[in-house]
Amino acid sequence: MSISTLIFLAVIAALIFFVIGIYNQLVTLRNRFQNAFAQIEVQLKRRYDLIPNLVETAKGYMAHERETLEAVIAARNNAVTGLKAAAAQPGNAQSMAQLGGAEGLLNSALGRLNVTLEAYPDLKASANMQQLSEELSSTENKAAFARQAFNDAVMAYNTYKQSFPPVLLAASFGHAQDASLLEFADSAAIQEAPKVSF
């Protein structure tokens, strides 16, 4: 074999390994954001499991606040449905939007419940209610951290997929669609600075 043939074969082998590296990196990054979504799923399921206990504890004290309690349960059930859809396709834009909207409604319903609880000092002082509230707050914090990790993993995946040269090969490797971030409906409100007036 001549040197030019060896050089040609070496260049072909290097290109093959380069393409294999791009494919493997795309798969690795996709698996990372799917795993990150699994962590969100764990925390949201825990949150959804705590909410009925919270409502049951409050029912005895708040018999005439039935509408508020039913709104919380309905919002929780809607969020569970959104989570199932998102878990089936983590990163899918429609699934992420559905879950984000459902979480926004649930946060709103829980906010109304918290305002209502203020009118019941005996309920707020209940050890069971305090424990449930603390667990719910802790779980919401963990869910927020998991959501941030998921969004970071999605951004890393999309950035790599959209960069050159992976952008030339991503679609042919089955990575045509960008993954979507998980944004909740209140994201815009959170970004705004609070307005203070005297």
VOPAZA-977361 format. One record per residue (C-alpha): residue in three letters; residue number from 0; x, y, z. Coordinates in Angstrom, 3 decimals, m for minus. Layout:
// residues N
SITE  code  pos         x         y         z
SITE   ALA  NUM         X         Y         Z
...
// end
This chain:
// residues 198
SITE  code  pos         x         y         z
SITE   MET    0     0.000     0.000     0.000
SITE   SER    1     1.150     3.439    m0.818
SITE   ILE    2     1.412     6.316     1.631
SITE   SER    3    m1.398     8.199    m0.127
SITE   THR    4    m3.720     5.203     0.340
SITE   LEU    5    m2.814     5.014     4.046
SITE   ILE    6    m3.416     8.738     4.467
SITE   PHE    7    m6.762     8.423     2.674
SITE   LEU    8    m7.806     5.504     4.923
SITE   ALA    9    m6.680     7.413     8.028
SITE   VAL   10    m8.757    10.446     7.001
SITE   ILE   11   m11.815     8.241     6.371
SITE   ALA   12   m11.344     6.527     9.759
SITE   ALA   13   m11.002     9.922    11.485
SITE   LEU   14   m14.227    11.140     9.832
SITE   ILE   15   m16.071     7.991    10.903
SITE   PHE   16   m14.898     8.413    14.512
SITE   PHE   17   m15.828    12.108    14.379
SITE   VAL   18   m19.372    11.291    13.212
SITE   ILE   19   m19.679     8.557    15.840
SITE   GLY   20   m18.581    11.094    18.477
SITE   ILE   21   m21.279    13.552    17.378
SITE   TYR   22   m23.942    10.830    17.499
SITE   ASN   23   m22.842     9.650    20.938
SITE   GLN   24   m22.811    13.210    22.307
SITE   LEU   25   m26.354    13.833    21.012
SITE   VAL   26   m27.572    10.631    22.659
SITE   THR   27   m25.790    11.481    25.913
SITE   LEU   28   m27.277    14.963    26.094
SITE   ARG   29   m30.782    13.715    25.243
SITE   ASN   30   m30.526    11.071    27.961
SITE   ARG   31   m29.397    13.720    30.453
SITE   PHE   32   m32.402    15.954    29.880
SITE   GLN   33   m34.748    12.958    29.974
SITE   ASN   34   m33.204    11.896    33.287
SITE   ALA   35   m33.503    15.461    34.569
SITE   PHE   36   m37.201    15.367    33.709
SITE   ALA   37   m37.526    12.099    35.641
SITE   GLN   38   m36.263    13.999    38.707
SITE   ILE   39   m38.962    16.642    38.190
SITE   GLU   40   m41.521    13.861    37.871
SITE   VAL   41   m40.475    12.364    41.226
SITE   GLN   42   m40.856    15.696    43.038
SITE   LEU   43   m44.142    16.626    41.363
SITE   LYS   44   m45.640    13.201    42.130
SITE   ARG   45   m44.647    13.664    45.759
SITE   ARG   46   m46.234    17.094    45.728
SITE   TYR   47   m49.414    15.755    44.163
SITE   ASP   48   m49.564    13.007    46.795
SITE   LEU   49   m49.249    15.550    49.631
SITE   ILE   50   m52.041    17.814    48.396
SITE   PRO   51   m54.974    15.441    49.165
SITE   ASN   52   m53.593    14.987    52.700
SITE   LEU   53   m53.435    18.757    53.115
SITE   VAL   54   m57.018    19.137    51.891
SITE   GLU   55   m58.278    16.312    54.130
SITE   THR   56   m56.643    17.937    57.162
SITE   ALA   57   m58.227    21.279    56.293
SITE   LYS   58   m61.712    19.849    55.597
SITE   GLY   59   m62.621    19.426    59.248
SITE   TYR   60   m61.907    23.068    59.985
SITE   MET   61   m63.129    24.568    56.741
SITE   ALA   62   m66.432    22.838    56.047
SITE   HIS   63   m67.958    25.942    54.425
SITE   GLU   64   m64.879    26.545    52.215
SITE   ARG   65   m65.745    23.558    50.025
SITE   GLU   66   m65.311    25.483    46.762
SITE   THR   67   m61.682    26.359    47.563
SITE   LEU   68   m60.874    22.777    48.553
SITE   GLU   69   m62.511    21.369    45.410
SITE   ALA   70   m60.569    23.848    43.243
SITE   VAL   71   m57.293    22.631    44.753
SITE   ILE   72   m58.158    18.983    44.099
SITE   ALA   73   m59.309    19.733    40.529
SITE   ALA   74   m56.107    21.674    39.825
SITE   ARG   75   m54.048    18.832    41.319
SITE   ASN   76   m55.801    16.257    39.101
SITE   ASN   77   m55.219    18.458    36.047
SITE   ALA   78   m51.527    18.742    36.954
SITE   VAL   79   m51.241    14.953    37.337
SITE   THR   80   m52.634    14.566    33.811
SITE   GLY   81   m50.159    17.161    32.513
SITE   LEU   82   m47.293    15.351    34.221
SITE   LYS   83   m48.268    12.029    32.624
SITE   ALA   84   m48.337    13.639    29.175
SITE   ALA   85   m44.974    15.332    29.746
SITE   ALA   86   m43.403    12.146    31.142
SITE   ALA   87   m44.358    10.330    27.948
SITE   GLN   88   m42.408    12.885    25.873
SITE   PRO   89   m39.977    14.954    27.960
SITE   GLY   90   m38.839    17.984    26.003
SITE   ASN   91   m41.881    18.007    23.682
SITE   ALA   92   m43.088    21.609    23.362
SITE   GLN   93   m46.808    20.826    23.668
SITE   SER   94   m46.323    18.521    26.668
SITE   MET   95   m44.106    21.047    28.452
SITE   ALA   96   m46.643    23.833    27.810
SITE   GLN   97   m49.499    21.661    29.111
SITE   LEU   98   m47.570    20.788    32.279
SITE   GLY   99   m46.517    24.408    32.783
SITE   GLY  100   m50.111    25.631    32.467
SITE   ALA  101   m51.404    22.949    34.833
SITE   GLU  102   m48.735    23.810    37.391
SITE   GLY  103   m49.672    27.481    37.134
SITE   LEU  104   m53.316    26.655    37.886
SITE   LEU  105   m52.285    24.444    40.793
SITE   ASN  106   m50.041    27.145    42.256
SITE   SER  107   m52.918    29.609    41.970
SITE   ALA  108   m55.333    27.225    43.715
SITE   LEU  109   m52.809    26.537    46.475
SITE   GLY  110   m52.314    30.278    46.889
SITE   ARG  111   m56.069    30.743    47.390
SITE   LEU  112   m56.022    27.882    49.899
SITE   ASN  113   m53.180    29.523    51.836
SITE   VAL  114   m55.089    32.823    51.945
SITE   THR  115   m58.163    30.969    53.197
SITE   LEU  116   m56.102    29.159    55.848
SITE   GLU  117   m55.127    32.510    57.342
SITE   ALA  118   m58.708    32.851    58.601
SITE   TYR  119   m58.368    29.635    60.655
SITE   PRO  120   m55.730    30.085    63.356
SITE   ASP  121   m56.593    26.737    64.988
SITE   LEU  122   m55.949    24.969    61.693
SITE   LYS  123   m52.665    26.806    61.138
SITE   ALA  124   m51.586    25.802    64.661
SITE   SER  125   m52.420    22.120    64.054
SITE   ALA  126   m49.249    20.017    64.181
SITE   ASN  127   m50.482    17.866    61.303
SITE   MET  128   m51.176    20.917    59.138
SITE   GLN  129   m47.800    22.439    59.972
SITE   GLN  130   m46.027    19.210    59.056
SITE   LEU  131   m47.929    18.887    55.761
SITE   SER  132   m47.262    22.523    54.899
SITE   GLU  133   m43.562    22.092    55.639
SITE   GLU  134   m43.354    18.940    53.511
SITE   LEU  135   m45.178    20.673    50.673
SITE   SER  136   m42.821    23.674    50.825
SITE   SER  137   m39.782    21.408    50.884
SITE   THR  138   m41.095    19.420    47.916
SITE   GLU  139   m41.836    22.601    45.966
SITE   ASN  140   m38.241    23.734    46.536
SITE   LYS  141   m36.922    20.376    45.325
SITE   ALA  142   m39.198    20.560    42.270
SITE   ALA  143   m37.862    24.042    41.487
SITE   PHE  144   m34.270    22.779    41.660
SITE   ALA  145   m35.162    19.769    39.492
SITE   ARG  146   m36.842    22.054    36.958
SITE   GLN  147   m33.705    24.212    36.802
SITE   ALA  148   m31.535    21.117    36.235
SITE   PHE  149   m33.908    19.949    33.478
SITE   ASN  150   m33.859    23.340    31.770
SITE   ASP  151   m30.034    23.403    31.985
SITE   ALA  152   m29.853    19.924    30.409
SITE   VAL  153   m32.291    20.951    27.650
SITE   MET  154   m30.219    24.058    26.936
SITE   ALA  155   m26.998    21.999    26.717
SITE   TYR  156   m28.705    19.541    24.340
SITE   ASN  157   m30.164    22.266    22.119
SITE   THR  158   m26.906    24.255    22.069
SITE   TYR  159   m24.860    21.249    21.031
SITE   LYS  160   m27.463    20.124    18.477
SITE   GLN  161   m27.628    23.588    16.908
SITE   SER  162   m23.856    24.118    16.753
SITE   PHE  163   m21.648    23.350    13.784
SITE   PRO  164   m20.994    20.552    12.665
SITE   PRO  165   m23.617    18.596    14.710
SITE   VAL  166   m26.361    20.698    13.093
SITE   LEU  167   m25.507    19.018     9.781
SITE   LEU  168   m26.000    15.518    11.182
SITE   ALA  169   m28.529    15.862    14.031
SITE   ALA  170   m31.682    15.433    11.928
SITE   SER  171   m30.325    12.364    10.161
SITE   PHE  172   m29.497    10.846    13.569
SITE   GLY  173   m33.084    11.271    14.794
SITE   HIS  174   m32.600    14.567    16.631
SITE   ALA  175   m34.594    16.876    14.363
SITE   GLN  176   m36.679    18.639    17.024
SITE   ASP  177   m35.259    20.899    19.707
SITE   ALA  178   m36.232    19.984    23.255
SITE   SER  179   m38.472    22.498    25.040
SITE   LEU  180   m37.849    24.117    28.373
SITE   LEU  181   m40.313    23.621    31.214
SITE   GLU  182   m41.687    27.073    31.971
SITE   PHE  183   m44.572    27.681    34.301
SITE   ALA  184   m47.347    30.143    33.541
SITE   ASP  185   m46.134    32.529    36.243
SITE   SER  186   m42.622    32.843    34.726
SITE   ALA  187   m43.347    36.298    33.316
SITE   ALA  188   m44.767    37.511    36.623
SITE   ILE  189   m41.730    36.201    38.508
SITE   GLN  190   m39.391    38.076    36.181
SITE   GLU  191   m41.088    41.431    36.817
SITE   ALA  192   m39.775    43.565    39.628
SITE   PRO  193   m42.349    44.166    42.341
SITE   LYS  194   m44.018    47.573    42.286
SITE   VAL  195   m43.915    49.505    45.520
SITE   SER  196   m46.033    52.560    46.077
SITE   PHE  197   m46.550    54.754    49.137
// end
